[in-house]
Amino acid sequence: MLYTRPDPQHPIRRPTSVNIRVTFAKQVQKTYLEIIYNGRGAADLLSGRPFEHEEATTALNALNVIFQQAPSTAGSVRDGRRLFPRAAQHSRPIGPFHMVQGYFQSVRPIPRALMVNVDVVTGLQIRVSDLTTFAAEYLEVTLQRLRDISGQDLQKLRYALKGLRIETTNGSRPKRYVISDLVRQAGRYQFDKGATKLTVAEHYLQAYQIRLRYPDMVGVKIRHRGDHDTILPFEVCKLVIPQVYKKQPPPRMQAEIVRYAVKDPLDRMQAIRDARNALAYDASVALAGAGLSVAGDLQRLRGRLLFAPDLEFGNQAKLTFRPQETGVWNVTKYQFAVPMAIKTWVIINLSSLQDAVVHALGQELRNAMNARGMYVQQPPLLDRMASPDSETMKRAFLSRPKPDLAIFILPRNSPDLYRLVKRLGDIDLGLVTQCVTEGKSYNNQYCNNLALKINVKLGGVNSFVRSPIMNNLKDIRVMALGADVSHPTDLSQPSVASLVSSWDDHCSKYVASISIQRPRQEVIENMQSMVERALRCYQENHGKQLPRLLLFYRDGVSEGEYRTLALTEVNAIKAACHKVCEEARTRDIPHLAFVIVGKRHHIRFFPGNEGAADRTRNCRSGLVVDKEISHPTEFNYYLQSQPGLKGTSRPSHYVVIINSKRLSPDILQQLSYGLCFAYARATRAVSIPAPVYYADLVCRRARFHFDDRVSLHADYGSDTSGPFDLHFWQQHFTPANGNMANTMYFV
């Protein structure tokens, strides 16, 4: 088929003619969908057999394509299942971007029907097409500094630009490419042309009569098949507009983007209703041609409110929540359930804060910790260090008796100092550390929040969660686990896997394991050894007894990865259980409940009346929806455990992959809800169970385990063309100090 494509930016030019070949892929039948939404064709994830409803997956993909036709042909910019209208209303500039509002839509099966999941989303689009201007605004640097770009700034810019689409500005017809990498001094770059060598600047002068103004400026590399690369100076190409920016924006922009994205529940609900027009459900020729229509309003659902657990503090003081205040508590009214004592502690000032302010902080923090039941015998020793390095700080601590706690006051925006402190405490010395930022209001509330973290790092427990289900944890011998994998922005750096596991009777105290693996590898490769360590730690604290039930929460898994996880990680967990049981000479293999917890979805619940709403007009904490919109062939449910804070609350989605003890849905939901009250850093119920949050904290902390050669070399990891060297990264990764290994140092 011959298609003539006009160029809207240059209408006087002759249109481009291209050949398009349409290939038959697969026939889609309605019966495929009926199989899945009628609850048939459930796959046995652990057997490895193909899904009986894979044809239905193809049909769902086809439906999503049909739904995207009308807004796409109307000019919307598409990013996966997100659509941003070309003339987006209420867009706002930020740096070299536009913040824009768009829509997410996805056709999903629900029991006995199909559902269109629609939500409001916020995205970034490229605002500045000129590459030099984009780079200067992104980095907040001058043109001169851009010419003499540092290694750190080059790494930041490489992250921002890799994968973006550009087009050339020289020649009669622009050519489009995708940026593969960046190079310094693009105009000075030499390449072979026949028997001679030419610089890029000489090439543009000879071929296009263009004299580069900035030959020393950074340029882009376009990687072609084979060994051939093309180097393009910034000044001869521009970014394609409109174009969605899919990566994380710089930290300085994130707070403003969050403020722009936050929507009150009523406003969000109205915006979703308005999406019908923007997504052209009633005007779509493609939908009408397929015999499809969409209901006129949001679906009304029935949910259940779980009973909130109680909290038990020191002196057996108990907190029972009122219905409208579920999930929020004031810790200043109570003492910690298991408070720790501090004999000696030190505050080290690495900032410009005055000594009098540091003294007042020490006094206020000591009062707060004592009020929470922690016995702090004496005021802190105060010290000041100017321009410290790792060796200087290490010598200072080794020259005196080791304190129980070291508090460091850091200047604002000092990530290098923060890393130095955490590496010193977690790895070099095995010292409990707590960082404080200069310029905060060191009032009673702030110091109580510090006390929450300090008590747990020292081995204490802030509160116990009490409910009929949670009270049986000891008798059932439950070990709660949370696992996560964090991925690098640069594919030449490793992914980090973490596992946390409880070892006490109340699922309050956790031990962490960290493993590094190949980049973008979602399956935890060392799962078996990590679970073995978790089981042995539990054994050591339970008279050599093993848990009877592993309640395993796995974070960060997409729907397409469920089967892979089931076949690999679940089998690795079972292998670990069998090995440790053989060592213990017992046949009492622990049962396993393997649950995937997800928050990266677009399901939102709105209260049907004022009685179902909390003070923020969100649904109340403890809402469970497990019937009308759950997946028809999976054991899954939505739980909104957190009370409303800002904007519209998002429920968490729980998918039970294996449930060998055959726990009822109600028991699993109550256990999950109870663990959302056990997060030690907060005085409110959180959105996912505590072990999942802790696993995320451990992943973040892992970057401090890499030594200075890896962490501080900004240009390292820029080349992704060769094989990944995992051994190199393992050599430069240091585990936690033995004194910290079985503590919650990561809180």
C-alpha positions in Angstrom: 0.0 0.0 0.0 1.4 3.4 -1.0 0.8 6.2 1.5 1.7 9.9 0.8 2.7 11.7 4.0 2.5 15.5 3.9 4.9 17.5 6.0 2.8 20.0 8.1 5.9 22.0 9.0 6.9 22.5 5.4 3.6 22.4 3.4 5.3 23.6 0.2 7.6 20.7 0.0 6.7 17.6 -2.0 5.0 15.0 0.3 7.0 11.9 1.2 5.7 8.6 -0.3 6.2 5.5 1.8 5.2 1.9 1.3 3.1 0.3 4.1 2.6 -3.4 4.3 -0.3 -4.7 6.4 0.3 -8.2 7.8 -2.4 -10.5 9.2 -1.6 -11.2 12.9 -4.4 -13.0 14.5 -8.2 -13.3 14.5 -9.9 -12.0 17.6 -13.1 -13.6 18.7 -15.6 -12.6 21.4 -15.5 -16.1 22.8 -11.8 -15.5 23.9 -13.0 -12.7 26.2 -16.0 -14.7 27.5 -13.5 -17.4 28.8 -11.7 -15.0 31.0 -14.5 -12.7 32.3 -16.7 -15.8 33.1 -13.9 -17.0 35.4 -12.7 -19.9 33.3 -9.2 -20.6 32.0 -7.4 -19.7 35.2 -3.7 -20.6 34.8 -1.7 -22.7 37.2 1.2 -20.3 37.7 3.4 -22.9 39.4 3.1 -25.6 36.8 4.5 -23.5 33.9 1.7 -24.6 31.6 0.5 -22.0 29.2 -2.4 -19.8 30.2 -5.7 -21.1 28.8 -6.8 -17.5 28.3 -3.8 -16.2 26.4 -6.1 -15.7 23.4 -8.1 -13.5 25.7 -5.0 -11.4 26.4 -4.6 -10.9 22.7 -8.2 -9.8 22.4 -7.8 -7.4 25.3 -4.8 -5.8 23.6 -6.9 -5.5 20.4 -9.6 -3.7 22.4 -7.1 -1.3 23.9 -5.9 -0.4 20.4 -9.5 0.2 19.3 -10.1 2.5 22.3 -7.0 4.5 21.5 -7.9 5.2 17.9 -10.2 8.2 18.3 -8.0 10.3 20.7 -4.9 9.4 18.7 -6.2 10.5 15.4 -7.4 13.7 17.1 -3.8 14.6 17.8 -3.3 13.3 21.4 0.3 12.4 22.3 0.3 8.7 23.3 2.6 7.1 25.9 1.6 3.5 26.3 -1.9 3.7 27.8 -1.5 7.3 28.7 -2.9 9.9 26.4 -2.2 13.7 26.5 -4.3 16.0 24.4 -2.2 18.1 22.1 -3.8 21.3 23.3 -3.7 20.3 26.9 -5.5 22.7 29.3 -3.9 24.1 32.4 -0.4 23.1 31.3 2.4 24.8 33.2 6.1 25.3 32.4 8.8 23.9 34.7 12.4 24.0 33.5 12.6 22.8 29.9 9.3 20.9 30.3 5.5 21.4 30.3 3.5 19.8 33.1 0.4 18.5 31.4 -2.7 16.7 32.4 -3.8 13.6 30.5 -5.7 10.4 30.8 -5.0 6.8 31.4 -7.3 4.2 30.0 -7.2 0.4 29.9 -9.8 -2.3 29.2 -9.7 -4.9 31.9 -11.8 -8.1 32.6 -13.9 -8.1 35.7 -16.4 -10.8 36.8 -18.9 -11.3 34.0 -18.0 -8.1 32.2 -15.3 -5.8 30.8 -14.3 -2.6 32.4 -12.6 0.6 31.1 -10.2 1.8 33.8 -9.9 5.6 33.4 -7.9 7.9 35.5 -6.3 11.4 35.4 -2.5 11.4 35.0 0.1 14.1 35.1 3.1 14.0 32.6 6.0 16.0 31.3 6.3 17.0 27.7 9.4 18.6 26.1 8.9 22.4 26.0 12.3 23.5 24.6 13.4 22.0 21.3 16.8 23.6 21.1 19.2 21.0 22.7 21.6 23.6 24.1 18.9 25.5 25.7 17.3 22.3 27.0 20.6 21.2 28.5 21.2 24.6 30.2 17.8 24.7 31.7 17.8 21.1 32.8 21.1 21.5 34.6 20.6 25.1 35.6 24.0 26.1 34.2 25.4 28.8 31.9 26.5 28.2 28.3 30.1 28.5 29.4 29.7 25.8 32.1 27.9 23.6 29.5 31.0 23.8 27.2 33.2 22.8 30.1 30.8 20.3 31.4 31.8 18.3 34.5 31.6 14.6 34.8 28.7 14.8 37.2 26.7 17.1 35.0 27.4 15.0 31.9 26.1 12.0 33.7 22.9 13.9 34.7 22.4 15.1 31.1 23.1 11.7 29.7 20.3 10.3 31.8 17.9 13.0 30.7 18.6 12.8 26.9 19.2 9.1 26.2 16.2 7.6 24.4 14.7 11.0 23.3 13.8 11.6 19.7 15.6 14.3 17.8 15.6 15.6 14.2 18.4 17.2 12.2 18.1 20.9 11.1 20.6 20.8 8.2 19.9 19.5 4.8 16.7 19.7 2.7 14.8 17.0 4.7 15.2 16.5 8.4 16.2 13.0 9.6 14.9 11.6 12.9 17.0 9.6 15.3 16.9 8.4 18.9 19.8 9.5 21.2 22.0 6.6 22.2 24.6 8.5 24.2 26.5 11.8 24.6 30.1 12.7 23.8 32.3 15.6 24.8 33.6 18.1 22.3 31.4 16.7 19.5 32.9 19.1 16.9 36.5 17.8 17.6 35.4 14.2 17.2 37.4 12.4 14.5 36.2 9.8 12.1 37.5 8.1 8.9 36.4 9.3 5.6 38.0 7.2 3.0 41.8 7.4 3.5 41.7 10.6 5.5 40.5 11.6 9.0 38.0 14.4 9.4 36.6 16.1 12.5 32.9 16.5 12.8 33.3 20.3 12.5 35.3 19.9 9.2 32.7 17.5 7.9 29.8 20.0 8.4 31.8 22.8 6.8 32.7 20.7 3.7 29.3 18.9 3.3 26.8 21.6 4.3 28.8 24.8 4.4 28.0 25.1 8.2 30.7 26.4 10.5 30.0 25.1 14.0 29.8 27.9 16.5 30.5 25.6 19.5 32.8 22.8 18.4 33.7 22.1 22.0 30.1 21.6 23.1 28.8 18.2 24.0 27.0 16.3 21.3 24.8 13.3 20.8 25.8 9.8 19.6 23.5 7.8 17.4 24.2 4.1 17.4 23.5 2.2 14.2 23.6 -1.5 13.6 27.1 -2.8 13.4 30.0 -0.6 14.5 28.9 2.6 12.8 28.0 5.6 15.1 26.9 9.1 14.1 28.0 12.1 16.1 25.7 15.1 15.9 26.6 18.5 17.5 23.8 20.0 19.6 23.5 23.0 17.2 22.6 20.8 14.1 19.6 19.0 15.7 16.6 19.6 17.9 14.3 17.7 20.1 11.1 16.5 18.5 8.0 18.2 19.8 5.5 17.1 21.0 7.3 14.4 23.0 6.5 12.9 26.4 9.4 12.8 28.8 9.2 9.4 30.6 12.1 9.6 33.1 12.3 10.9 36.6 12.7 14.8 36.6 15.4 16.4 38.6 14.8 16.4 42.4 14.3 20.2 42.5 11.2 19.9 40.3 9.5 16.9 42.0 7.8 18.8 44.8 6.2 21.3 42.3 5.1 18.4 40.1 3.4 16.7 43.0 1.6 19.9 43.9 0.4 20.2 40.3 -0.7 16.6 40.2 -2.6 16.5 43.5 -6.4 16.6 43.1 -9.1 16.6 45.7 -11.3 13.4 45.5 -14.3 15.3 44.2 -12.2 17.2 41.6 -10.6 14.0 40.5 -13.9 12.2 40.1 -15.3 15.1 38.0 -12.1 15.1 35.8 -12.5 11.3 35.2 -16.2 11.9 34.2 -15.0 14.6 31.8 -12.7 12.1 30.2 -15.6 10.6 28.3 -15.4 13.6 25.9 -11.6 13.8 25.7 -11.4 10.1 24.9 -14.3 10.3 22.4 -16.2 7.3 23.6 -19.5 8.5 22.0 -17.9 9.9 18.8 -15.4 7.1 18.1 -16.0 5.5 14.7 -13.6 2.6 15.7 -15.7 1.8 18.8 -19.0 2.0 16.9 -17.5 -0.2 14.1 -16.5 -2.8 16.7 -20.0 -2.8 18.3 -18.6 -1.4 21.5 -20.1 1.2 23.9 -19.2 2.6 27.3 -21.5 3.2 30.2 -22.4 6.8 31.0 -21.1 7.1 34.5 -18.7 5.6 37.0 -19.5 2.1 38.4 -20.9 1.9 41.9 -19.4 -0.8 44.0 -19.9 -2.4 47.4 -16.9 -2.6 49.7 -16.3 -3.6 53.3 -14.6 -1.7 56.1 -12.2 -3.9 58.1 -12.1 -3.4 61.8 -9.1 -1.4 62.7 -6.6 -3.0 65.1 -5.7 -1.5 68.4 -2.2 -0.3 69.3 -0.4 -1.3 72.5 2.2 1.1 74.0 4.3 1.0 77.1 2.7 0.2 80.5 0.1 -1.8 78.5 -1.6 1.5 77.4 -4.0 0.7 74.6 -5.3 2.9 71.7 -8.6 2.1 70.2 -9.5 4.1 67.1 -12.6 6.1 66.6 -14.4 5.5 63.3 -13.5 8.9 61.7 -10.0 8.9 63.1 -8.8 5.4 62.1 -5.2 5.1 61.2 -3.8 8.3 62.8 -2.4 8.6 66.3 -0.4 11.0 68.5 2.7 9.3 70.0 3.3 12.1 72.5 0.5 10.6 74.6 2.2 7.3 75.1 5.5 5.6 76.0 7.1 3.2 73.6 6.1 -0.5 74.0 9.8 -1.5 74.2 11.9 1.6 75.0 15.7 1.4 74.8 18.2 3.0 77.1 21.1 5.3 76.0 24.1 5.5 78.2 26.4 7.7 76.0 25.6 9.6 72.8 27.1 12.4 70.8 25.9 15.1 68.5 28.4 16.0 65.8 27.8 19.3 64.0 28.9 19.2 60.3 27.0 22.4 59.5 27.2 26.1 60.3 24.6 25.8 63.1 25.4 27.8 66.2 26.5 25.8 69.3 23.6 27.2 71.3 21.1 25.8 68.8 22.9 22.4 68.9 22.7 22.4 72.7 19.0 23.2 72.6 18.4 20.4 70.1 20.2 17.9 72.4 18.1 19.0 75.4 14.8 18.8 73.5 15.6 15.4 72.0 16.7 14.0 75.3 13.4 15.2 76.9 11.4 13.7 74.0 13.1 10.3 74.3 12.8 10.2 78.1 9.1 11.1 77.7 8.6 8.1 75.4 10.1 5.8 78.1 13.7 5.7 76.7 16.2 6.1 79.6 18.7 8.6 78.4 21.1 8.9 81.4 23.0 12.1 80.4 23.1 14.9 77.9 25.0 14.4 74.6 28.6 15.1 74.1 28.8 18.0 71.5 31.4 18.1 68.8 32.1 20.0 65.6 33.9 18.9 62.5 34.8 21.1 59.5 35.2 19.6 56.0 35.4 16.0 57.3 36.5 13.0 55.3 35.9 9.3 56.0 39.3 8.7 57.6 39.2 11.8 59.8 35.7 10.8 61.1 36.8 7.2 61.6 39.9 8.2 63.6 37.8 10.5 65.8 35.4 7.7 66.8 38.1 5.1 67.3 40.0 7.4 69.6 37.1 7.5 72.2 34.7 4.9 73.7 32.1 3.9 71.2 28.7 5.7 71.9 25.3 4.1 71.7 24.1 6.7 69.3 25.7 9.4 67.1 23.6 12.2 65.7 25.0 14.2 62.8 23.8 17.7 61.8 24.2 18.1 58.1 24.0 21.2 55.8 21.1 21.4 53.5 21.4 19.5 50.2 24.5 17.5 51.2 24.0 14.0 49.8 27.8 13.3 49.8 28.0 14.0 53.5 24.9 11.8 54.2 26.5 9.0 52.3 29.7 9.4 54.2 27.9 9.3 57.6 25.8 6.2 56.7 28.8 4.3 55.3 30.7 5.2 58.4 28.0 3.9 60.7 26.5 1.0 58.7 29.7 -0.5 57.3 32.9 0.9 58.9 32.1 1.1 62.6 28.8 -0.6 63.2 27.5 2.6 64.9 23.8 3.7 65.2 23.5 7.0 63.4 20.8 9.5 62.9 21.1 12.5 60.5 19.5 15.9 61.1 19.2 18.6 58.5 20.4 22.2 59.3 17.6 24.8 59.4 14.8 22.6 60.6 12.5 23.6 63.5 13.8 21.4 66.3 10.6 21.4 68.3 8.9 18.7 70.3 7.1 17.1 67.3 10.4 17.0 65.3 12.3 15.4 68.2 9.5 12.8 68.7 9.7 11.8 65.1 13.5 11.4 65.6 12.8 9.3 68.7 10.6 6.9 66.6 13.6 6.1 64.4 16.2 6.0 67.1 14.3 3.6 69.4 13.9 1.1 66.6 17.5 1.4 65.3 18.6 0.6 68.9 16.4 -2.5 69.0 13.2 -1.2 70.6 9.6 -1.4 69.5 7.4 1.7 69.4 4.0 -0.1 69.5 2.5 -3.5 69.1 -0.5 -4.1 66.7 -3.4 -5.9 68.5 -6.4 -7.6 66.9 -7.9 -11.1 67.1 -5.8 -12.0 64.0 -2.6 -10.2 65.0 -2.7 -11.6 68.6 -2.4 -15.1 67.1 0.9 -14.4 65.3 2.9 -16.0 68.1 0.8 -19.2 68.3 0.8 -19.6 64.5 4.5 -18.7 64.4 4.2 -16.3 61.5 7.3 -14.8 59.9 6.5 -11.7 57.7 8.8 -11.0 54.8 9.0 -8.2 52.3 11.0 -8.2 49.0 11.8 -5.5 46.5 14.1 -4.9 43.5 15.3 -1.4 42.6 16.7 -0.8 39.1 19.4 1.7 38.0 18.8 4.5 35.6 22.0 3.4 33.7 22.0 -0.1 32.3 25.7 -0.6 33.1 25.0 -0.5 36.8 23.4 -3.3 38.8 19.9 -3.8 40.1 19.6 -4.2 43.9 17.4 -6.8 45.5 16.4 -6.7 49.2 14.6 -9.0 51.6 13.5 -8.2 55.1 12.1 -10.7 57.5 10.6 -10.6 61.0 12.2 -12.6 63.8 10.1 -11.8 66.8 6.6 -13.0 67.9 4.8 -9.8 66.8 6.3 -9.1 63.3 7.8 -6.0 64.7 11.6 -6.6 64.5 13.2 -7.3 61.1 16.5 -8.3 59.6 17.6 -7.3 56.1 19.5 -9.0 53.3 20.9 -7.2 50.2 22.0 -8.8 46.9 23.2 -7.1 43.7 22.3 -8.6 40.3 22.3 -7.9 36.6 20.6 -4.6 35.6 16.8 -4.6 35.0 16.6 -8.2 36.3 13.3 -8.3 38.2 13.5 -11.8 39.5 15.6 -12.0 42.7 18.5 -14.3 41.7 19.7 -15.0 45.2 16.3 -15.5 46.8 17.2 -19.0 48.2 20.2 -17.8 50.2 18.4 -14.7 51.4 15.4 -16.8 52.7 17.8 -19.3 54.3 19.4 -16.4 56.3 15.9 -15.2 57.3 14.9 -18.7 58.6 18.1 -19.1 60.5 17.7 -15.7 62.2 14.2 -16.7 63.2 15.6 -20.0 64.5 18.2 -18.3 66.7 15.5 -16.3 68.4 12.9 -19.1 68.9 14.8 -21.9 70.5 15.7 -23.4 67.1 12.1 -23.6 66.1 11.1 -22.6 62.5 8.1 -20.5 61.6 5.0 -22.4 60.6 3.9 -19.7 58.0 5.9 -17.5 55.8 3.7 -14.4 54.9 5.7 -13.1 51.9 4.9 -9.8 50.3 6.6 -9.0 47.0 6.7 -5.4 45.7 7.2 -4.0 42.3 5.9 -6.7 40.0 3.9 -6.1 36.8 1.1 -8.4 35.7 3.2 -9.8 32.9 5.8 -11.1 35.4 3.5 -13.0 37.7 4.3 -16.4 36.0 8.1 -15.8 36.0 8.0 -14.9 39.7 5.9 -17.9 40.6 8.2 -20.3 38.7 11.5 -19.0 40.1 11.1 -17.1 43.4 8.4 -19.3 44.9 10.5 -22.4 44.0 13.6 -20.7 45.5 11.7 -20.0 48.7 10.5 -23.6 48.9 14.1 -24.9 48.3 15.3 -22.7 51.2 12.7 -24.0 53.5 13.5 -27.6 52.6 17.3 -27.0 53.1 16.9 -25.3 56.5 14.4 -28.0 57.6 16.9 -30.7 56.7 19.6 -29.0 58.7 17.1 -28.8 61.7 16.1 -32.4 61.1 12.4 -31.6 61.0 9.7 -32.4 58.4 7.5 -29.5 59.5 8.0 -27.5 56.3 6.6 -23.9 56.7 3.5 -23.0 54.8 3.8 -20.2 52.3 1.5 -17.3 51.4 3.1 -15.4 48.5 1.4 -12.1 47.9 2.2 -9.5 45.2 1.5 -5.9 46.4 1.1 -3.3 43.8 0.5 0.5 43.8 1.4 1.3 40.2 -2.2 1.1 39.0 -5.0 3.5 38.3 -8.0 2.2 40.3 -9.4 4.9 42.5 -12.4 4.7 44.9 -14.6 7.6 45.8 -17.0 7.5 48.8 -20.7 7.1 47.8 -21.9 9.4 50.7 -20.5 11.5 53.4 -20.7 8.7 56.0 -18.3 6.6 53.9 -15.7 9.5 53.7 -13.0 10.6 56.1 -12.0 14.2 56.8 -10.2 14.5 53.5 -13.3 13.3 51.5 -11.4 10.1 50.7 -12.7 6.6 51.5 -12.0 5.6 55.1 -9.0 3.5 56.2 -9.7 -0.2 56.0 -11.8 -0.3 52.8 -11.6 -3.6 51.0 -13.0 -4.3 47.5 -12.7 -7.9 46.5 -15.6 -8.8 44.3 -17.0 -6.6 41.6 -13.8 -5.2 40.0 -11.3 -7.9 41.0 -9.7 -10.1 38.3 -12.1 -13.0 37.5 -9.5 -15.7 37.6 -7.1 -14.6 40.3 -7.2 -14.5 44.1 -6.9 -10.7 44.4 -8.3 -7.7 46.3 -7.9 -3.9 46.8 -7.2 -2.6 50.3 -7.1 1.1 51.1 -5.4 1.0 54.4 -4.0 4.5 54.8 -6.2 7.5 55.9 -6.4 10.4 53.5 -3.6 12.9 53.6 -3.4 14.9 50.3 -5.3 14.5 47.1 -7.0 11.2 46.3 -5.9 8.1 48.1 -4.7 5.1 46.1 -5.6 1.6 47.3 -3.0 -1.2 47.1 -3.7 -4.2 44.9 -2.9 -7.6 46.5 -2.6 -10.7 44.2 -2.2 -14.0 46.0 0.1 -16.3 44.0 0.3 -19.2 46.4 -1.6 -19.9 49.6 -0.5 -23.3 50.8 -2.2 -23.0 54.2 -5.5 -22.0 52.5 -5.9 -18.9 54.6 -9.3 -17.3 53.9 -9.5 -14.0 52.1 -10.7 -12.3 55.4 -7.7 -13.6 57.3 -5.2 -12.5 54.7 -6.9 -9.1 54.4 -6.8 -8.6 58.2 -3.1 -9.6 58.4 -2.2 -7.2 55.6 -4.2 -4.4 57.2 -2.7 -5.0 60.6 0.9 -4.9 59.2 0.1 -1.5 57.7 -0.1 -0.2 61.3 3.4 -1.6 62.2 5.6 0.8 60.2 7.9 2.1 62.9 8.7 5.5 61.2 5.2 6.7 61.1 2.3 7.6 63.4 -0.3 6.6 60.9 -1.3 3.5 59.0 0.6 3.3 55.7 -0.6 2.2 52.3 1.3 -1.2 52.1 2.4 -3.7 54.8 5.4 -2.6 56.9 7.9 -5.3 55.5 7.3 -4.0 52.0 8.2 -0.5 53.1 11.2 -1.7 54.9 12.4 -3.6 51.8 12.2 -0.4 49.8 14.3 1.4 52.5 16.9 -1.3 52.3 17.1 -1.0 48.5 17.7 2.8 48.8 20.3 2.3 51.5 22.2 -0.2 49.4 23.8 2.5 47.3 26.0 3.4 50.3 27.5 -0.1 50.3 29.4 0.6 47.1 32.9 2.1 47.7 34.1 5.5 46.6 35.5 4.3 43.3 32.1 3.3 42.1 29.9 5.8 43.9 31.9 9.0 43.1 33.1 8.2 39.5 30.4 10.2 37.6 31.5 8.9 34.2 31.6 5.3 35.2 28.8 3.2 33.6 28.3 5.4 30.6 29.1 2.6 28.1 26.5 -0.1 27.8 27.8 -1.7 24.6 29.9 -4.4 26.3 28.9 -7.3 28.6 27.8 -6.4 32.1 30.5 -7.1 34.6 28.7 -8.2 37.8 31.9 -9.4 39.4 33.3 -5.9 39.3 30.3 -4.5 41.2 30.4 -7.4 43.7 34.1 -6.6 44.4 33.2 -3.0 45.3 30.2 -3.8 47.4 30.7 -4.1 51.2 28.0 -5.7 53.4 26.8 -4.2 56.6 29.0 -4.3 59.7 28.5 -7.4 61.8 27.2 -5.2 64.7 24.4 -3.9 62.4 23.6 -7.1 60.5 20.6 -8.2 62.6 19.3 -4.7 63.5 16.9 -2.3 61.8 19.7 0.2 60.9 17.9 1.0 57.7 14.8 2.7 59.4 
